[in-house]
Amino acid sequence: MPTNPSVASTIRAEEGILRQGVGAGGRRADCCAGGVIVTAGGTAAHRKLIIDLVNRYKLPTVYPYRYYAVDGDLIAYGPNTHEPVRGAAGYVDRILKGEKPGDMPVQAPTKYDLIVNLKTAKALGLNIPQSLLATADEVIE
């Protein structure tokens, strides 16, 4: 094992990711013809490693945030991350005018973004239907 903690951490992360989705000898596990990646602690920090691994083993995946597709994922579909930030200004204004935060409604996302990475699709040997591309908010070529 390398003495550099960062390299050692990356190797441990890669080994764990490989155990989860790739079988022995670099073959895809029978269970994994692709998947939806649920982000949790550590997935964002290791997203480039995860994306590199799933692409290396030709596993088409969908992630919930745009930056995954920008970093090389096939598709990202999830809540627009800019909309809540814009809406927060209204909440701050209401609080500064005296409204109690506990009386204010919790707001769920109303805008979801679909981003398709055609470069990744080509590398995976996939043809993305035109109907999907037509509905995408962003297509990365």
C-alpha positions as a printed NumPy array, in Angstrom:
array([[  0.   ,   0.   ,   0.   ],
       [  1.391,   3.465,  -0.859],
       [  2.534,   5.708,   1.972],
       [  0.718,   8.789,   0.626],
       [ -2.636,   8.906,   2.528],
       [ -4.457,  10.42 ,  -0.457],
       [ -3.308,   7.65 ,  -2.799],
       [ -4.11 ,   4.99 ,  -0.19 ],
       [ -7.601,   6.456,   0.279],
       [ -8.187,   6.455,  -3.488],
       [ -7.063,   2.827,  -3.776],
       [ -9.373,   1.778,  -0.91 ],
       [-12.243,   3.688,  -2.532],
       [-11.606,   2.033,  -5.905],
       [-11.45 ,  -1.42 ,  -4.311],
       [-14.768,  -0.786,  -2.536],
       [-16.438,   0.499,  -5.68 ],
       [-15.18 ,  -2.467,  -7.667],
       [-16.54 ,  -4.884,  -5.027],
       [-19.956,  -3.256,  -5.32 ],
       [-20.387,  -3.474,  -9.072],
       [-17.668,  -5.295, -10.96 ],
       [-16.957,  -9.01 , -10.827],
       [-13.623, -10.79 , -10.691],
       [-11.236, -10.365, -13.569],
       [-12.606,  -6.942, -14.545],
       [-15.881,  -8.369, -15.826],
       [-19.162,  -6.698, -15.189],
       [-21.114,  -8.391, -12.422],
       [-24.265, -10.098, -13.733],
       [-26.386,  -7.747, -11.646],
       [-24.969,  -4.61 , -13.133],
       [-26.048,  -3.728, -16.646],
       [-26.153,  -0.089, -15.561],
       [-27.689,   1.834, -12.775],
       [-28.833,   4.906, -10.984],
       [-26.234,   6.236,  -8.593],
       [-27.679,   7.602,  -5.374],
       [-25.415,  10.241,  -3.952],
       [-24.426,   9.914,  -0.338],
       [-21.419,  10.719,   1.771],
       [-18.302,  10.113,  -0.288],
       [-19.868,   9.77 ,  -3.734],
       [-19.404,  13.431,  -4.637],
       [-15.856,  13.414,  -3.274],
       [-15.024,  10.327,  -5.35 ],
       [-17.242,  11.137,  -8.348],
       [-14.43 ,  11.273, -10.904],
       [-13.139,   7.909,  -9.725],
       [-16.64 ,   6.405,  -9.77 ],
       [-17.365,   7.817, -13.24 ],
       [-14.035,   6.554, -14.565],
       [-14.735,   3.07 , -13.2  ],
       [-18.299,   2.749, -14.488],
       [-17.21 ,   4.044, -17.877],
       [-14.216,   1.693, -17.95 ],
       [-16.568,  -1.242, -17.414],
       [-19.159,   0.248, -19.8  ],
       [-21.896,   0.606, -17.196],
       [-24.392,   3.288, -18.262],
       [-25.44 ,   5.29 , -15.224],
       [-27.71 ,   8.152, -14.223],
       [-26.762,  10.609, -11.492],
       [-28.897,  13.299,  -9.851],
       [-26.731,  16.38 , -10.472],
       [-25.448,  18.214, -13.559],
       [-21.799,  18.196, -12.493],
       [-21.713,  14.393, -12.814],
       [-22.603,  14.599, -16.522],
       [-20.083,  17.401, -17.018],
       [-17.442,  15.148, -15.423],
       [-18.223,  12.289, -17.844],
       [-21.371,  10.523, -16.669],
       [-23.888,   9.42 , -19.294],
       [-27.005,  11.147, -17.938],
       [-27.838,  13.43 , -15.057],
       [-31.442,  13.949, -14.025],
       [-32.348,  15.763, -10.871],
       [-33.44 ,  18.984,  -9.235],
       [-32.047,  22.215, -10.613],
       [-29.551,  23.349,  -7.982],
       [-29.749,  27.067,  -8.855],
       [-33.496,  27.506,  -8.325],
       [-33.476,  27.011,  -4.505],
       [-30.645,  29.526,  -4.141],
       [-32.664,  32.141,  -6.027],
       [-35.739,  31.37 ,  -3.919],
       [-33.769,  31.726,  -0.683],
       [-33.578,  35.512,  -1.158],
       [-37.359,  35.716,  -0.811],
       [-37.221,  33.726,   2.411],
       [-34.485,  35.966,   3.823],
       [-36.567,  39.025,   2.938],
       [-39.623,  37.584,   4.701],
       [-37.595,  36.715,   7.811],
       [-36.033,  40.187,   7.929],
       [-39.555,  41.639,   7.786],
       [-40.46 ,  39.655,  10.903],
       [-42.016,  36.443,   9.664],
       [-41.178,  33.405,  11.776],
       [-39.158,  30.764,   9.866],
       [-41.2  ,  28.007,  11.509],
       [-44.358,  29.432,   9.944],
       [-42.907,  29.421,   6.433],
       [-43.615,  26.46 ,   4.143],
       [-40.882,  24.075,   3.115],
       [-40.465,  24.222,  -0.636],
       [-39.698,  21.22 ,  -2.803],
       [-37.861,  21.565,  -6.109],
       [-40.118,  22.426,  -9.025],
       [-37.582,  22.362, -11.853],
       [-35.64 ,  19.244, -12.776],
       [-32.81 ,  19.148, -15.306],
       [-31.97 ,  16.417, -17.803],
       [-28.393,  16.476, -19.089],
       [-27.133,  13.951, -21.651],
       [-23.431,  13.441, -22.349],
       [-23.14 ,  12.286, -25.996],
       [-19.375,  11.898, -25.728],
       [-19.873,   9.297, -22.993],
       [-22.724,   7.653, -24.929],
       [-20.423,   7.225, -27.92 ],
       [-17.648,   5.773, -25.732],
       [-20.163,   3.292, -24.267],
       [-21.435,   2.374, -27.737],
       [-24.931,   3.687, -27.032],
       [-27.311,   5.524, -29.339],
       [-29.42 ,   8.042, -27.472],
       [-32.911,   8.389, -29.002],
       [-33.654,  11.753, -30.61 ],
       [-36.809,  12.007, -28.515],
       [-34.674,  11.992, -25.355],
       [-32.196,  14.491, -26.791],
       [-35.084,  16.775, -27.761],
       [-36.341,  16.886, -24.18 ],
       [-32.901,  17.355, -22.607],
       [-32.131,  20.68 , -20.957],
       [-28.491,  20.287, -22.002],
       [-26.608,  18.007, -24.386],
       [-22.85 ,  17.689, -23.914],
       [-21.112,  16.856, -27.177]])
